[in-house]
């Protein structure tokens, strides 16, 4: 009787508990709220504040889910205890014979407890799934936060000079450290697995091949490159540029093969997971890029072989800068590894910002050291140094570049310290990127020029054969070399611009399309001119000026010396080219600023009245200058006579023309004078000058004898031309005042020499006539009148 009473109480208690569990299992109020809260979170966020708010909500949701897991786990343990108490009670299917009511009640309670256990287990699994989903969304948001931080260049954070910044970094690092440790443990596990019996042979083989490549193949390739340069390339700059490119390629190829052999041996049996494989491949590319930097250092500095050094650097400067390419390469590997690891591990924004500050300050310190070494070298080197010929050329560009680097580094440090960490990191990394790209293209520019000179120029390998066997003129080959070199440099320059603009999205305005904060500083200008438009316009103007000067220098210094074009035509071509580049530059600038041709038409219409009244003379002179450059009635170098003045044209400007007179003064004549008035061009159709001498002879003298004397004088004078069609001639022009008028004409090489040669010929003719007792006039007869005797004596 007592046992049946206890059993009844137990059944009632279990039934009550089962009802409670069933009610909770059916409703799941807490999990439903958590699921609803998780679903209600925004999928995307506009700024870091929204991302941080979402992350806080996710932490709250995960904490609530963890509380549910703890509570349900305890309830599940209680149910397991109750089920264990009922384990000795036989099940209905195991009972033989009639089944008692108590057995039926116990079986019902066992079934209810089992169902409740399944419900609790499902709740625990659902809570764990919510936590896992929260973790994934947290990682995604942190990655989005880091990407947005990098994109928002003008986003301001706490200053690294404040202790709160590093306290936040310490807290973020503490929360991220378990993930970092877990990731590092996964990498270590891969290497441990690679050292196991079934994998270690392949791993050791990869390391062995990498060592062979570094210490044996690399030396053989370097010797082969120098041997080819010495044996096959003519003496000159082509050897140095080819060796420099060979050193860079050798460094990149050897490094790439070495890391590939190690990676192939490590993952020969596919022990690397796909995520870790992507991480290692990205790291390999970073190491190869670092090898490009060290290769550039070896090629430009050429410490062991000074004669192969491509840029004009002194030994002392090279020794001072020798270790820095390796330091830069190491810093880039570390910096890029941090960025790759951040994406792979999923570190928080606070850790990302702290690591970015440390990396930026390290780059700034390295930049200060490099620029300090260069500044110290140029400050201490004396002017009478024997090594002065090996110094950098004294031009404005190196000084301007060094000053610009100093400004960027100082601005980077200032921006970083005041809280613009993303902008500071962007500036220093882009400065480093520009230096690396410029150094690479410096060698490529040299190579493009030197290769054509060594191959198809008149003294090149192919050029010599073309001249000897096919009769091609050396000038033609030199012109072809210059043009091909210029086209190659133009293509390289285009590639250079494209590569430099990669961080800006292949356009200058891309810098301001990163959802940054700069536009908020100048919102009042957004409806008219954006910062991107202003920067693009400035860059177009600077680019137009630089391209114009480079093109003019190329024509004057390289192309024109290989042609027979006269000086005047050369200057005219350069002037017209300057106008064309200026017009294109202004058009592109106006187009960038949003000023279309229609707007220019309205502006021109508005200015037409002023042009018609006040600027008529200026426009007339400008149009006249264009006509002169196109029709070329006069050109630079011509000897012209305008009015009572004569002289040589030295320069044709937009508004006026400069004429150098005989007394070395300069006469500035408006261009309209050459179009609307008569101008005598002494050298337009021919370059020879004419000398004409008029001699009066008495009728008593023999003109044939005088003619022979003058002809002999012409023949003995080296300045008098005797070419076909330019032979001297003498004619009798008539009788004046009882004298024969003899006109002697000859030609000289230039009209500018006519006056001097005429004077010399007159001296010689008069001297010879005096020697021959030939008078140019009858002697004067004097008659005296006697007024007294009216006689004439």
ZADOGU-855095 format. One line per 5 residues: their letters; for each residue z, x, y of C-alpha. Coordinates in steps of 0.001 Angstrom, whole numbers, plus 524288, in hexadecimal, padded with zeros to 5 digits. Layout:
N
A = Z/X/Y  ...
//
This chain:
793
XXXXX = 80000/80000/80000  8037F/80B15/8094B  7F6FA/81226/80648  7EEB7/80640/8093D  7F5FA/80486/81650
XXXXX = 7F34A/812A9/81A62  7E537/8115D/8164E  7E39B/804F9/81E73  7E94C/80BA6/82A89  7E019/81705/828A9
XXXXX = 7D478/80DE6/82754  7D83B/806A6/833CA  7D9AB/81392/83B3D  7CCAC/8188C/8364E  7C605/80BD0/839BE
XXXXX = 7CB64/80C89/84792  7C6F0/81A9A/84919  7B9AD/8174B/8437D  7B7D7/80C6C/84D5B  7BB22/815A2/8586B
XXXXX = 7B1AE/81FEF/8536A  7A74F/815C7/85137  7A8CF/810A3/85EE7  7A803/81E30/86497  79CAE/821A7/85BB4
XXXXX = 794E2/815F2/85FEE  7969F/8178F/86E9E  7971B/82655/87109  79A67/82404/87F66  79C95/83248/88310
XXXXX = 79087/837C0/87C76  7882A/82D10/88248  78D0E/8309C/88FD9  78A9B/83F0B/88D6B  77CDB/83C51/88884
XXXXX = 77A33/833B6/8944C  77F6C/83E29/89D8C  776D7/84865/89718  76AD7/83FC7/897F1  76DCA/83CB2/8A62E
XXXXX = 76D48/84B0D/8AA50  76110/84EA0/8B21A  75663/855D3/8AAEA  752D4/85E5B/8B6A5  75A26/862D4/8C2CA
XXXXX = 754F8/86665/8D01A  75EA0/8710A/8D388  7692C/879A6/8CDD0  773D4/87078/8D2A4  76E4A/86578/8CA4C
XXXXX = 76D04/86EB0/8BEC2  77B2E/872FA/8C021  77FA6/864CF/8C106  7782F/86173/8B4A3  77DFE/86D41/8ADCE
XXXXX = 78BB4/868B4/8B17B  788C3/85B2C/8AC23  783B3/8611D/89F97  79047/868E4/89E2D  7981B/85C50/89FE3
XXXXX = 78FBF/8555E/895CB  79133/86096/88C3B  79FE6/860DF/88E52  7A0BF/85234/88BA2  7987D/853C5/87F6F
XXXXX = 7A147/85ED2/87B01  7AD40/85626/87CE6  7A6E2/84BB8/87484  7A3F8/855D3/86A13  7B228/85A31/86A1A
XXXXX = 7B74C/84C2B/86964  7ADBC/847DA/85F0D  7B013/85407/85724  7BEAC/850B2/856C9  7BBA7/842BA/852DC
XXXXX = 7B27C/8479D/8486E  7BD29/8504F/84326  7C66D/84493/8427C  7BC5D/83C8A/83B19  7BA25/847C8/831B9
XXXXX = 7C8EC/8480E/82F4E  7C92E/8397D/82C8E  7BD89/83A87/82396  7C43D/84576/81C56  7CFFF/83C7E/81A16
XXXXX = 7C6FB/832A0/813D2  7BFF0/83C53/80B5C  7C901/839DD/7FFCF  7C649/82B3F/7FFF4  7BB4E/8285B/7F669
XXXXX = 7AEDB/82235/7FB9B  7AAE2/8148F/7F739  79F9B/8198B/7EF11  7A8E4/822AB/7E7D3  7B297/817BD/7E446
XXXXX = 7B101/8120E/7D6E4  7B5C1/8046A/7D555  7BA60/7FACF/7DF7D  7BB59/7FFCD/7ED9C  7C7DB/7FCF2/7F4F0
XXXXX = 7C7EB/7F804/80300  7CEA3/804A1/8077C  7C381/80CA5/801EA  7B9A9/8044F/8092E  7C118/805F6/81602
XXXXX = 7C22C/814BA/8141B  7B398/81591/8113E  7B0A3/80DB7/81D7E  7B926/816B1/825A0  7B2BB/822C2/81F8F
XXXXX = 7A555/81D5F/8231B  7A9B4/81A49/83105  7AF83/827D2/832C8  7A32D/82E18/82D92  79AAD/8267E/83712
XXXXX = 7A3C5/829E8/84228  7A30B/83828/83E4D  7944D/8379F/83EF3  79514/8316B/84C63  79E54/83BE2/85168
XXXXX = 795C4/84687/84BBD  78A09/84063/8526E  79188/84004/85F56  7952F/84E53/85DFE  78728/85205/85B1F
XXXXX = 78273/849E4/866A8  78C54/8506B/86FA5  787F5/85DCE/86ADB  779E7/859C7/86D3D  77D74/855C1/87B1B
XXXXX = 78400/862EC/87D35  777E8/869DD/877E5  76F00/861E7/880A0  777D6/86505/88C16  776F7/8737C/888F7
XXXXX = 7682B/872F9/8887B  7676C/86BC1/89550  77124/87555/89B44  768B4/880D3/89709  75CBB/87A21/89C81
XXXXX = 7637E/87745/8A953  7686F/8853F/8AA76  75AAF/88A42/8A816  755C7/880A2/8B24C  76070/88519/8BB80
XXXXX = 75CAC/8934C/8B9CC  74E41/89042/8BB9A  75127/88817/8C798  759C9/892DE/8CCDD  74EB0/89C8A/8CB52
XXXXX = 744F7/8931D/8D170  74D87/88F44/8DCE5  74CCD/89C21/8E418  75469/896E4/8EFA2  75F6F/890B1/8E7C8
XXXXX = 76C53/89657/8EC4C  777F1/898FC/8E37B  78525/89F4A/8E5CC  784C7/8ACCB/8EB9C  786C5/8B7E2/8E1E5
XXXXX = 78FE2/8BDEB/8EBE9  799C6/8B31B/8E954  7A34F/8B371/8DE06  7A05C/8A53C/8DAA8  79282/8A917/8D6CE
XXXXX = 79738/8B2AD/8CC99  7A1D3/8A966/8C811  79757/89F2C/8C58E  78F33/8A984/8BEA3  79AE5/8AD38/8B634
XXXXX = 79D39/89F0B/8B253  78EDD/89CF4/8AF50  78E59/8A97A/8A76C  79A52/8A566/89FB2  793B6/898B0/89BD2
XXXXX = 786B3/89F74/898FA  78C5D/8AAF3/89194  78D6E/8A3BE/8847F  77EEF/8A087/88520  77BAA/8AE92/888D2
XXXXX = 783EE/8B39B/87DB0  77DCB/8AA05/87445  77028/8AE4F/8787A  77381/8BCC0/8774C  77962/8BA45/869F1
XXXXX = 76C99/8B3E7/865B2  76509/8BFFC/869FD  76EA0/8C903/86320  76D94/8C091/856F5  75ECB/8C25B/85703
XXXXX = 76037/8D128/85793  76A75/8D0D5/84CCA  7614C/8C8BC/8449C  75675/8D27F/8477B  75F12/8DD46/841A5
XXXXX = 760AD/8D621/834D4  759FC/8DB73/828AD  74E4C/8D248/828E2  74B72/8D4D1/8376F  75032/8E271/83AE7
XXXXX = 7443D/8E9C4/835E3  73B39/8E254/83F08  744BC/8E3E8/84A52  745D3/8F28D/84840  7370E/8F378/8470B
XXXXX = 7356E/8ECD0/85434  73F08/8F632/85A8C  73828/901CE/8544D  72AC8/8FD59/85939  7306C/8FB47/866C5
XXXXX = 735E1/9092D/86711  728ED/90EC4/86244  721D6/9072E/86CDF  72AF6/90BE2/87797  72BF5/91A4A/87421
XXXXX = 71EF1/91D2A/86D6E  7146C/91360/87136  71887/9138F/87F7C  716F6/9225B/88091  709CE/92205/879BB
XXXXX = 704B2/91785/882DF  70928/91EEC/88EF0  70250/92B49/88A7F  6F616/92395/88709  6F5AF/91D3F/89477
XXXXX = 6F6B9/92A4C/89B80  6ECA9/9307A/8927C  6E2D2/925AE/8952F  6E558/926B7/8A3C4  6E321/9355A/8A3B6
XXXXX = 6D773/935D9/89A91  6CFED/9299A/89E55  6D34C/92682/8AC7E  6CDFC/92F1E/8B78A  6D78A/93664/8C009
XXXXX = 6DD0E/92D84/8CA6D  6E5D7/92203/8CCD2  6E07A/91A6E/8C138  6E824/92330/8B80B  6F4FE/92039/8BEA1
XXXXX = 6F2E1/91184/8BF7A  6EE41/910CE/8B153  6FA01/9188E/8ACA6  70321/90FD2/8B4A5  6FD8F/90387/8AE72
XXXXX = 6FE2B/90A0A/8A11C  70C96/90D4B/8A2FC  70FBE/8FF23/8A67B  70800/8F97E/89B18  70DE4/90361/891CE
XXXXX = 71BA3/8FFD8/8961E  71940/8F12B/894F9  7122B/8F1F4/887D9  71C1E/8FB15/881AC  72784/8F2B6/8863A
XXXXX = 720F0/8E633/881BE  71DD8/8EBB6/87443  72B91/8F12D/872AA  732C8/8E486/87596  728EE/8DCF9/86D77
XXXXX = 72B5D/8E5B3/861A0  73A03/8E3BB/86301  73899/8D508/86476  72EFC/8D41D/8591C  73846/8DBB0/85058
XXXXX = 7439C/8D338/854A7  73C98/8C65F/85211  73447/8CA9B/84683  73A75/8C060/83DA7  73B97/8B60A/8484D
XXXXX = 74A32/8B74C/84A6E  74939/8B492/85911  74A8A/8A64D/85D08  73FE7/8A042/865B7  748C2/89F8D/871BD
XXXXX = 74D47/8AD82/8701F  73F47/8B1C6/86D7E  73AF3/8AC4B/87A8F  7463A/8B357/88123  742DE/8C06E/87ACA
XXXXX = 73469/8BF21/87E20  737D5/8BCB1/88C72  740AB/8C889/88C2B  735A8/8D0C5/8865D  72C99/8CCD9/89179
XXXXX = 7371A/8D0D4/89B25  73854/8DE35/894D6  72986/8DFF6/8955B  72992/8DC92/8A3CF  73472/8E67C/8A5DF
XXXXX = 72BE6/8F09D/89F13  72167/8EDB6/8A939  72B1A/8F18D/8B3D8  72EB3/8FE53/8AD44  72040/900F4/8AAF2
XXXXX = 71D93/8FEF2/8B961  7285E/90896/8BC93  722CC/912CA/8B359  714EC/910BB/8B85E  7181C/910FC/8C6DF
XXXXX = 72239/91BDF/8C699  71C2B/92495/8BC00  727F1/92D87/8BC21  7230D/93716/8B1C3  714FD/93817/8B6A0
XXXXX = 714D5/938B0/8C561  7061A/93A89/8C618  703FF/92D73/8BF39  70C3F/9260F/8C918  7045B/91B07/8CF14
XXXXX = 70BA9/917E2/8DBD6  70E9A/922C2/8E5A3  71D22/92439/8E289  724F5/930A3/8E41B  72CAA/936A6/8D8E5
XXXXX = 739C3/934CC/8DF9C  7375C/92642/8E1CC  73294/9248B/8D3CE  73EAF/92B17/8CE4D  74750/92266/8D6BF
XXXXX = 7409A/915EB/8D225  73E64/919D1/8C3FB  749AB/9123A/8BD89  747B2/9058F/8C506  73C43/8FFD3/8BD39
XXXXX = 744E4/9005D/8B11A  7503D/8FA27/8B867  7475E/8EF61/8BD90  741EA/8ECEE/8AFEC  74F8F/8EC32/8AA23
XXXXX = 75425/8E2FA/8B4CD  74869/8DA23/8B2C2  74B01/8D982/8A41E  75939/8D5DE/8A684  755BA/8CC14/8B120
XXXXX = 74B43/8C57C/8A905  753F0/8C59A/89CE2  75E4B/8BE47/8A495  75461/8B405/8A8C4  74EEF/8B26F/89AF7
XXXXX = 75C7A/8B1F7/89516  760D6/8A7E1/89F0E  75611/89EB4/89AB9  7586B/8A18B/88C5D  7672F/8A067/88C9A
XXXXX = 76870/895D8/896DF  77230/89BE0/8A02F  7775D/89431/8ABAD  772D6/8954F/8B9B5  77F22/89C75/8BE04
XXXXX = 77CB8/8A74C/8B43E  76E59/8A7B5/8B7DE  77184/8A942/8C658  77BB2/8B3D2/8C3C5  77296/8BBBF/8BB34
XXXXX = 767BB/8BA0D/8C533  77094/8BF60/8CFF4  77421/8CB4B/8C7BC  765CC/8CDBB/8C486  76176/8CC1C/8D2AC
XXXXX = 76BDA/8D54A/8D805  76834/8DF6D/8CDC1  759D8/8DE9A/8D1D0  75D95/8DFA9/8E022  765D1/8EBCA/8DD8E
XXXXX = 75A79/8F1C2/8D607  7513A/8EE96/8E143  75A7C/8F4F0/8EB09  75AFD/90135/8E2AA  74C2A/9022A/8E189
XXXXX = 7496A/8FFBC/8EFF3  75490/908D9/8F386  74E82/913BE/8EB76  74149/911BB/8F1FB  74724/910FD/8FFA5
XXXXX = 74F5D/91D25/8FD3E  7436B/9248A/8F886  73B44/92166/90494  746BF/923E0/90D87  74A17/9314A/9084B
XXXXX = 73CA1/936F5/9057F  738A8/9406D/91057  72B79/93FB9/916D5  727F5/94DA0/91319  72AD3/94B93/904AE
XXXXX = 7213E/95225/8FBA2  7209E/94599/8F3C6  71BEF/93DE7/8FF8C  70E5A/93C11/8F9EA  713E8/934BF/8EE4B
XXXXX = 71B57/92B06/8F672  7176B/91D09/8F807  70D43/91AE3/902AF  71341/9189E/90FF5  70E98/90AAD/91212
XXXXX = 71521/8FE5F/916B2  71425/8F740/909A3  71E2B/8FF21/901D2  727EE/8FE3C/90CF0  72585/8EFAA/90E84
XXXXX = 72727/8ED54/8FFEC  733EC/8F4D9/8FF89  7391D/8ED4C/90B42  7350D/8E07F/904CF  73C16/8E457/8F84A
XXXXX = 7485E/8E79E/8FFF4  747C4/8DA66/906C2  745E7/8D2DA/8FA09  75107/8D9EA/8F342  75A6A/8D7DE/8FE9E
XXXXX = 7567C/8C98F/8FFF7  75865/8C7E2/8F140  76617/8CD45/8F218  7696F/8C4A8/8FDB6  76414/8B853/8F757
XXXXX = 76B61/8BB52/8EAC4  77856/8BD62/8F1BE  77750/8B0EB/8F9DF  77479/8A8A3/8EDCB  765AB/8A7C4/8ECC2
XXXXX = 765F8/8AE4E/8DF79  75918/8A8AC/8DA8D  751D5/8AD07/8E6CA  757B8/8BAA0/8E63A  75449/8BC17/8D7DF
XXXXX = 74690/8B723/8DA8F  74450/8C0CE/8E5B0  748E3/8CCE0/8DE55  741AD/8C96D/8D1CA  73524/8C690/8D937
XXXXX = 73667/8D35F/8E09E  73797/8DA64/8D3AE  72C2A/8D291/8CE3F  72397/8D5DC/8DA04  726CC/8E467/8D90C
XXXXX = 72353/8E4AC/8CA94  716AF/8DD12/8CC75  712A4/8E531/8D83D  7151A/8F1E0/8D0D1  70CE3/8ECFE/8C571
XXXXX = 7018B/8E8E1/8CE02  70259/8F58B/8D5BB  6FEA3/8FCBB/8C952  6F42A/8F2A2/8C60F  6EE2B/8F3E2/8D3A6
XXXXX = 6EDA5/90290/8D222  6E7CC/9014A/8C48F  6DD36/8F7C7/8C8F6  6D8D9/9011D/8D3AD  6D9C5/90D83/8CBA3
XXXXX = 6D2ED/9085B/8BF7F  6C6B3/90469/8C6FC  6C6C7/91167/8CE15  6C7AF/918AF/8C129  6BD79/91075/8BA28
XXXXX = 6B221/90B12/8C22C  6B35E/912B4/8CEDE  6A928/91D26/8D17B  6B260/9279C/8CC24  6B7E3/91F2D/8C120
XXXXX = 6B524/91FC4/8B2A4  6AAFB/914F3/8B2BD  6A65D/91765/8C0A6  6A1BC/92540/8BDE5  69924/92077/8B2BA
XXXXX = 693C5/9154E/8BAF9  68FFC/91EAB/8C5CB  689DC/928A6/8BC95  68282/91FB7/8B339  67F7D/9136F/8BAFF
XXXXX = 67DF8/918AB/8C8C9  68835/90FE3/8CEBB  68C92/914C9/8DBF2  69A9F/91992/8DD6A  69CAD/910DF/8E951
XXXXX = 6995A/904CC/8E168  6A312/9088C/8D6D6  6AD85/90B61/8E0EA  6AB1E/8FE36/8E768  6AB96/8F76C/8DA22
XXXXX = 6B83D/8FE7D/8D6F9  6BE43/8FA46/8E3C9  6BA27/8EC0F/8E206  6BECB/8EB33/8D3D9  6CBA2/8F192/8D774
XXXXX = 6CD63/8E7F8/8E2AE  6CA6C/8DC3A/8D9FC  6D400/8E11C/8CFC3  6DE6B/8E30E/8DA12  6DBB4/8D576/8DF61
XXXXX = 6DDC8/8CFB8/8D1D1  6EA26/8D7B8/8D025  6EEDF/8D34A/8DD73  6ECBD/8C517/8D988  6F45C/8C74E/8CCF6
XXXXX = 6FEF8/8CE1C/8D4C9  70092/8C264/8DDC6  700CF/8B8FA/8D248  70B1E/8C0EB/8CB1C  7137A/8C260/8D738
XXXXX = 712F3/8B3B7/8D954  71758/8B08A/8CB76  7259A/8AE62/8CFB8  720AE/8A4F4/8DA28  718AB/89CA6/8D0D8
XXXXX = 70BBE/8A35F/8D478  70CF9/89EC8/8E273  714FC/8A2AB/8EE29  719A0/894D2/8F057  71F37/89477/8E29C
XXXXX = 72B46/89B5E/8E7B4  72E8B/88F68/8EFE5  72B16/88583/8E558  73703/888D5/8DD17  73F73/87DB6/8E1FF
XXXXX = 7467F/887AB/8EA54  74F32/885C9/8F609  746E2/88CA9/9003B  73F8B/88041/90393  74C84/879DE/906FA
XXXXX = 74E7F/88440/91178  7421C/88091/918BF  73FD9/87260/91590  73B61/86FC7/9234F  72F0D/877A0/92091
XXXXX = 72BC5/8711C/913B4  722CE/86715/919D9  71AAC/8719A/92056  71B25/87F26/91A23  722A2/882CA/90DE6
XXXXX = 72871/8904F/90B7F  71EB1/89284/9009A  7136E/88FF6/909F2  718ED/8996A/913FB  71B16/8A40C/909E0
XXXXX = 70D87/8A1FA/9043D  70764/8A2BA/911C7  70EA5/8AF58/914DC  70AB7/8B547/907F3  6FC7D/8B14D/90A18
XXXXX = 6FC5E/8B7C8/9177E  70285/8C434/9123D  6F972/8C407/90685  6ED8C/8C20F/90F35  6F15A/8CD87/917DB
XXXXX = 6F3F6/8D65B/90C34  6E781/8D25F/90515  6DF6E/8D41B/91166  6E49A/8E1C2/913B8  6E328/8E5AD/90586
XXXXX = 6D526/8E0C6/9055D  6D1C3/8E7E0/911EB  6D80E/8F474/90D2A  6D0B6/8F361/90053  6C3AE/8F19F/90744
XXXXX = 6C5EF/8FC91/91104  6CC94/9062C/907EA  6C5CA/90425/8FAD2  6B980/8FBEE/8FB39  6B2A5/8FFCF/907CE
XXXXX = 6B376/90E9D/9054D  6AB08/90C77/8F92B  6A07A/90533/900CF  6967B/908A8/90B47  69AA1/8FDC2/9146F
XXXXX = 69BAE/90299/92266  6A866/90254/929DB  6A4CE/8F6D4/93272  6A172/8EE1F/92710  6AE0F/8F214/92041
XXXXX = 6B658/8EE47/92BD0  6AEF0/8E184/92D5F  6B130/8DE1A/91F14  6BF9C/8E13B/9204B  6C0B7/8D8F2/92C9F
XXXXX = 6B9C9/8CD2B/926B6  6C208/8CE8A/91A71  6CE56/8CE78/922C3  6C9FE/8C1C5/92933  6C71C/8BB84/91BF8
XXXXX = 6D458/8BF57/91651  6DB26/8BA61/92299  6D416/8AD41/92207  6D730/8AB85/9138D  6E566/8AF46/915C0
XXXXX = 6E71F/8A5C6/92103  6E078/89AE9/91947  6E93A/89CF7/90D82  6F54B/89D96/91615  6F1E4/890E0/91CF8
XXXXX = 6EED8/88A62/90FFC  6FC0A/88ECC/90AB0  702EF/88910/91686  6FC23/87C23/91405  6F2E5/87D15/91F99
XXXXX = 6E5FA/87804/91A4F  6D877/879B0/92029  6D92C/86BED/92591  6E51C/86FBB/92D88  6DE10/87BF0/93227
XXXXX = 6D2CB/87349/9368F  6DC0C/86B71/93F04  6E1EC/877D6/94476  6D45D/87D41/94761  6D0BD/87084/94E29
XXXXX = 6DD0F/8714A/95658  6DA22/87F45/95A3D  6CBB5/87CF7/95CF4  6CE49/87906/96AFC  6D625/88550/96D73
XXXXX = 6CBF6/88D9B/966C0  6C13A/88779/96ECE  6C7F4/88A97/97BB8  6D170/895B9/97A2F  6CD53/89D21/96DF9
XXXXX = 6BEA3/89CB9/96F7A  6BD28/8AB38/97243  6C60C/8AF10/966F5  6BEB1/8A67A/95D5E  6B1B7/8AB8E/9627B
XXXXX = 6B5FB/8B9A1/9605E  6BB5A/8B672/952E3  6AEAA/8AFF8/94E6D  6A6FC/8BB42/9545B  6AF32/8C4D1/94C96
XXXXX = 6AC27/8BD80/94004  69D9C/8BD82/94355  69E21/8CC1E/945DA  6A49C/8CE8A/938B6  69A93/8C62A/9319C
XXXXX = 68DDB/8C981/938A0  69252/8D73E/93C33  68A14/8D96F/9487D  693E4/8E426/94B1F  69D65/8EA66/941C4
XXXXX = 6A846/8F42D/9420C  6A2BB/901A7/94500  696D2/8FD00/94CB8  69383/902F4/959EB  69127/8F7D0/96354
XXXXX = 68DC3/8F659/97189  69331/8EA35/97812  69125/8E906/986AC  69391/8F64F/98CB0  69CA7/8FAD7/981C9
XXXXX = 69950/90141/974F2  6A16C/90603/9699F  6A4ED/904DC/95B3A  6AA59/8F850/95541  6B766/8FB85/94EFE
XXXXX = 6BCAB/8EE24/94B3A  6B822/8DFF0/94AE2  6C3BE/8D6DC/94C54  6C4A3/8C81A/94C16  6C3E5/8C6CB/95ACF
XXXXX = 6BE54/8D383/96027  6B78A/8E026/95C67  6BC90/8EDBE/95F7F  6B29D/8F7B4/96490  6B605/9060B/96647
XXXXX = 6AF14/90BAD/97237  6AABC/91996/9746A  6B715/91D15/97BEB  6BF42/918C0/97018  6C3F2/90C82/976D9
XXXXX = 6C31C/8FF4A/97008  6BB62/8F3EA/9755F  6BF86/8E678/9702E  6B423/8DD08/970A0  6B53B/8CE80/96D0C
XXXXX = 6AD1D/8CB37/96120  6A566/8C0F0/96873  69F2A/8CBD8/9709B  69818/8D0D8/9647D  692D4/8C34F/96136
XXXXX = 68F38/8BDA8/96E81  68A8B/8CA04/97596  680FB/8D50F/9733D  686A0/8E08B/96BE1  67F7F/8ED22/968BC
XXXXX = 68308/8F239/95B52  67EF8/90066/95A77  6817C/9016F/94BC2  67E0A/8F401/9467D  67168/8F6AB/93F0B
XXXXX = 67144/90585/93F0F  67B06/9105E/9401F  67232/91A7D/946B4  672B9/91DB7/95515  6671A/9207B/95E03
XXXXX = 6661B/92BAB/967C1  65BB8/92A5E/97243  658DD/93519/97C48  64FCF/93341/98831  649F0/93FA6/98DF7
XXXXX = 64195/94067/99A61  636F5/94B0B/99976  62DD4/94FE6/9A41B  61F7A/94D11/9A1FC  61D3A/95B97/9A1CE
XXXXX = 62545/95D9C/99563  61FDC/95C4E/987A3  626B7/95081/9812F  622A0/954D7/9739C  62A72/96177/97522
XXXXX = 6366C/959D7/979A0  634CF/95068/96E38  634C9/95BAA/96466  6410D/96176/96A6E  64843/9547C/9699A
XXXXX = 643FE/9523F/95B80  648F3/95FBD/957B8  655FC/95CC1/95E14  656CB/94FDB/95695  653C6/956C1/949C6
XXXXX = 65E51/960F7/94BCD  668E3/956F9/94EFF  6703F/95250/942DB  67474/9458A/94916  66684/940E0/94B51
XXXXX = 6618A/938B0/93FE5  6541D/93B06/939FA  65435/93087/92F6C  64865/927F9/92D1D  64774/91E29/9380D
XXXXX = 65134/925CF/9404B  648BA/9316C/9441E  649A8/9362B/95241  63E28/93311/95B13  639D0/936A3/968E7
XXXXX = 630C4/92EDB/971C0  62BC3/92F5D/97F8F  63060/9238E/986EE  627CA/924F1/992FD  6275C/92B81/9A055
XXXXX = 631A6/92942/9AA98  63227/93027/9B7D6  62819/93A17/9B3BC  62F74/93DAF/9A71C  62CD8/93B13/998EA
XXXXX = 637C0/93322/9927C  63A42/93806/984A2  64376/9300C/97BE2  6495E/936E1/96FE4  65014/92E35/965CB
XXXXX = 657FF/931D5/959C9  66220/92B62/950FC  66FC7/92F90/94D47  678F9/92B27/94293  6816A/92289/94B54
XXXXX = 67FCB/91C86/958C4  68D3E/9219B/95C0C  687AD/92F6F/95B6C  67BD3/92C83/963F3  6821C/9307F/970D6
XXXXX = 68747/93D78/96BE6  67AA6/9412A/964E3  67263/93D31/970A4  67A44/9465E/97927  678A7/95190/96F78
XXXXX = 669F1/94F3D/96E70  66862/94EEB/97D45  66F9A/95BD2/97E8C  666D0/961ED/97440  65A17/95C2A/979C2
XXXXX = 65CD2/96064/987D0  660C9/96DF3/9832A  6541B/96F99/97B53  64BB4/96A8B/98670  6520B/97442/98FAD
XXXXX = 64F5C/97F19/98603  6410A/97B0F/98573  6405F/97A17/99474  63CC5/96BD5/993A7  640EF/9640C/99F67
XXXXX = 64498/955CE/99E5F  63FD5/9534A/9AC7E  636A8/959E4/9B64C  63DC6/963A5/9BF41  64181/95DB9/9CC39
XXXXX = 6387B/961BB/9D77D  63F8A/96390/9E492  63777/9617C/9F116  63CEC/965AA/9FE5A  63853/95F00/A0B09
XXXXX = 637BD/966CB/A17FA  639C2/95CD3/A22E0  63529/96637/A2D7E  62894/96B12/A27C6  62676/95F2C/A1F1F
XXX = 6236D/9687D/A140B  626C6/96637/A0632  62C29/971B7/9FE4C
//
